[in-house]
Amino acid sequence: MSYPKLGLDEESVRELLGDYLLCAEVVALRVSGASNLPVCRDADDQPFLVLARGGDTDVLVTRDKTLLGLDRKTGFKIETPVMFRRGFEGVTRSNG
């Protein structure tokens, strides 16, 4: 959240994280199955795959091209934010 390209000052980051944490859910990680994951070219990305697998994630949402290239190799979907939002088009509170 502190990436310069996001243009967020420290106060904005705190506010955004506070809002995010209200919607976040703590999950117990399953360590089993992590060894079956593909190895990311960028070692900094590997924890996201492990967390997604351990938390029984259906979809990992990212803009990271390296992670997106691993879709169909993980047992869960890896989508861009735009792709993820498309899955909710036409869905309302009353029908979905």
Secondary structure by P-SEA (a helix, b strand, c coil): cccccccccaaaaaaaaaaaaaabbbbbbcccccccccccccccaaaaaaaaaaacccccccccaaaaaacccccbbbbcaaaaaaaacccccccc
